[in-house]
Amino acid sequence: NFLRHFKINNTKTLNRILEGNPVSFTNVRHPFERLVSAYLMIMDLIPKLGYLGYFKEFAGMDFEQFLTEGVLMKANASIFAFNEMNKHMRPYNAICAFCNINYTVISKMETFNEDSLRIKEILDLEHGDKMEQLNMYGGNKIDNTTKELFKNIAEDIKIDLVELYKYDFAMFDYDANLY
């Protein structure tokens, strides 16, 4: 639920915030790159966390299993849209912030540095150093890694993923056939 995600108690509070015309921004990413980044992060964290918690269910999965069992099966596991999915892998429209908030800036991961400069200008902040990307599986490498991991994924799985993330592709003008 959108309000719970942003820790806003109710619609009235959200409307009061939005009436103040706040500067609002978000960052989006190609759905397949998000999935690759999540997979790499989870596979990196499992050994460090000793297979504890949420990540335990992904132990030993190859990338195709991750997509079918960890993403697609979870997406279809509940009549409540995407409740079973990890929130980082849910389609952006599942949060529905894009339906409720007129964002000042929608930044894309691939233009993060330029977009962060624009956000700083809007907020009248000094440019200073580049903003730090906190995602360890970002930048230019992710494109090549995504191509590599998706090259052997069955076409029917890709089609199911495109269907799952169809609004992400449409809203943010991402190419569903890139990978």
C-alpha positions in Angstrom: 0.0 0.0 0.0 1.3 3.4 -1.0 0.5 5.2 2.3 2.1 2.5 4.4 5.2 2.5 2.2 5.9 6.1 2.8 4.8 6.0 6.4 1.9 8.4 5.8 -1.0 7.7 8.2 -3.9 8.5 5.9 -5.0 10.1 2.6 -5.8 13.4 4.3 -2.2 13.7 5.4 -1.0 12.9 1.9 -3.3 15.4 0.4 -2.1 18.1 2.8 1.5 17.4 1.9 0.8 17.4 -1.8 -1.2 20.7 -1.5 2.1 22.3 -0.4 3.5 21.6 -3.9 6.6 19.7 -2.6 9.6 18.9 -4.6 9.3 15.2 -5.2 11.6 12.9 -7.0 12.1 9.2 -7.5 14.6 6.9 -9.3 13.5 4.2 -11.7 15.4 1.5 -13.6 14.9 -1.0 -16.5 12.9 -3.9 -14.9 15.3 -6.6 -16.1 18.3 -4.6 -14.7 16.4 -4.3 -11.4 16.0 -8.1 -11.3 19.6 -8.8 -12.1 20.7 -6.3 -9.5 18.4 -7.9 -6.9 19.6 -11.4 -7.8 23.3 -10.4 -7.5 22.7 -8.6 -4.2 20.8 -11.6 -2.8 23.4 -14.1 -3.9 26.1 -11.9 -2.4 24.2 -11.5 0.9 23.2 -15.2 1.4 26.7 -16.3 2.4 27.3 -13.2 4.5 24.0 -13.7 6.4 24.4 -17.4 6.8 21.2 -18.1 4.9 19.1 -16.2 7.4 15.8 -14.5 7.0 14.1 -13.6 3.8 17.0 -14.5 1.5 17.0 -18.2 2.7 14.4 -19.1 0.1 16.8 -18.1 -2.7 19.7 -20.2 -1.5 21.1 -22.4 -4.3 18.9 -20.8 -7.0 20.3 -20.1 -10.4 19.1 -17.0 -12.2 16.3 -18.8 -14.1 15.0 -20.3 -10.9 15.1 -16.9 -9.3 13.0 -15.5 -12.1 10.4 -18.3 -12.1 10.2 -19.1 -8.4 11.3 -15.9 -6.7 9.6 -13.4 -9.0 6.9 -14.9 -11.3 5.5 -17.4 -8.9 5.5 -14.8 -6.1 3.8 -12.3 -8.3 1.0 -14.7 -9.0 0.8 -16.2 -5.5 -1.8 -13.8 -4.1 -5.0 -12.2 -5.2 -3.7 -9.1 -3.5 -1.5 -7.6 -6.2 2.1 -8.6 -5.5 1.9 -9.1 -1.7 4.1 -12.1 -1.9 6.9 -10.3 -3.8 9.8 -8.7 -2.2 9.1 -4.9 -2.4 12.3 -4.3 -4.3 11.1 -6.6 -7.1 7.5 -5.4 -7.3 6.5 -3.5 -10.4 6.6 0.2 -9.8 2.9 0.6 -10.2 2.3 -1.8 -7.3 3.3 1.0 -4.9 1.1 3.4 -7.0 3.1 6.5 -6.1 3.1 7.2 -9.8 -0.7 7.3 -9.7 -0.9 9.7 -6.8 2.1 12.0 -6.9 3.0 14.4 -9.7 6.8 14.0 -9.4 9.0 17.0 -10.0 11.7 14.7 -11.3 11.6 11.0 -12.4 15.3 10.1 -12.5 16.5 7.0 -14.4 19.4 4.9 -13.0 21.2 5.3 -16.3 21.1 9.2 -16.0 21.6 9.3 -12.2 24.5 11.8 -12.1 22.8 14.3 -14.5 19.5 13.9 -12.8 21.0 14.4 -9.3 22.5 17.7 -10.5 19.0 18.8 -11.7 17.5 17.9 -8.4 20.2 19.9 -6.5 19.5 22.9 -8.8 15.7 22.7 -8.1 16.4 22.5 -4.3 19.0 25.3 -4.6 21.7 23.1 -3.2 25.4 23.3 -4.0 26.5 20.9 -6.7 29.6 19.7 -4.8 30.7 16.1 -5.4 28.7 13.6 -7.3 26.0 11.9 -5.3 26.9 8.4 -4.3 25.1 5.6 -5.8 24.3 3.3 -3.0 23.3 0.3 -5.1 26.4 -1.8 -5.5 25.0 -3.4 -8.7 24.5 -0.3 -10.8 26.4 1.8 -13.3 27.6 0.7 -16.7 28.5 -2.9 -15.7 24.8 -3.8 -15.1 24.0 -3.6 -18.8 26.5 -6.2 -19.7 25.7 -8.4 -16.8 22.0 -8.2 -17.6 22.7 -9.2 -21.2 24.8 -12.1 -20.1 22.3 -13.4 -17.5 19.2 -13.0 -19.8 20.8 -14.5 -23.0 19.9 -18.1 -21.9 16.5 -17.4 -20.3 13.7 -19.1 -22.1 11.5 -16.8 -24.3 8.3 -17.7 -22.4 9.9 -16.6 -19.2 10.9 -13.3 -20.8 7.4 -12.8 -22.1 5.9 -13.4 -18.6 8.3 -10.9 -17.2 7.4 -8.3 -19.8 3.8 -8.8 -19.0 4.5 -8.5 -15.2 6.4 -5.3 -15.7 4.4 -3.9 -18.7 3.5 -0.7 -16.9 7.1 -0.1 -15.9 8.2 -0.5 -19.5 5.4 1.9 -20.7 5.6 4.5 -18.0 9.3 5.0 -18.2 9.9 4.3 -21.9 12.1 1.2 -21.4 12.6 -1.2 -24.3 11.1 -4.6 -23.4 13.2 -6.2 -26.1 16.6 -4.8 -25.0 17.6 -8.0 -23.3 
